[in-house]
C-alpha cells in the first residue's frame, strides 16, 4: 500500500507537539479532490505545555530571565514577550493571512506555554499535487489522499512534494535562534506548523455529503447523505493511536 503524507512539509522536525489540530473539509471540497482538484482547507491548532514552576525556574536557560534578583513574575513576563514576538514574526513570514499567536503564563503551580495556529493547507491526491507543484512549493503544508481514498497517519515520504516556502521560513527561524543568546523560542516555534506531530488530530467534514461520495471511519461505512451538518473523526490520538478515514466516490 502506498503511504500517505499528511502535512509533514517540515518532516525534519520529528516528535510530539502537545496539543490538538483540527482540519476542516467541506463536502464540496471532498468532491473536488475526488475529481482530481487541489483545494485549500482551513487548519486550526492549539498547543499547550505545562511545566511545574520549580522545574521551570531551575531549568530556565534565558540569561535575562535568570538575572540576579529576578523573580517568577518577571521571568515569565520576559519569556512571554519573547514568545509573543516570535509568533508575530512567524505570522509575518507566512504572509498569507495565517495567524500564529502564543505566550507564557502562570496557572496554579505550573508555567504554561501556549500557541494557537490558524492557517490553510493544500489537500488533494498525490497525482494532483505533483501536477500543482508550484502551489505546493508556496504552501504552508499539505494533506494527500492516497490511491485507496484514505487518510493514513503512517507518514510516507515523497521527495517530489515539499514546500520551499516552509523550508525558507525554517531557515530564517533557525538563523535567528542560533544568533540569540536568550530563549530558544525561534527554533522551537517551527514545530507548531508540523500538524502531523500533534498529540491529537481530527478531521471534520462539514456540509451536505449528498452527491458523489461516501465516508468510512475504521470498519464503519457512513453514507454521505448521513453526514448531516458535521462529521468529526479523530484520526490520531495519543491514547488510541491511529484511525482510518476513507473518502470514496459513490
Secondary structure by P-SEA (a helix, b strand, c coil): cbbbbcccccccccccccbbbbbbbcaaaaaaaaabbbbbbbbbbbbbbbbcaaaaaaaccccccccccccaaaaaaaaaaaaaaaaaaaaaaacccbbbbccccccccccccbbbbbbbbbbccaaaaaaaaaaaaaccccccccccccccccbbbbcccccaaaaaaaaaaaaaaaaccccccccccccccccccccbbbbbbbccccccbbbbcccccccccccccccccccccccccbbbbbbbcc
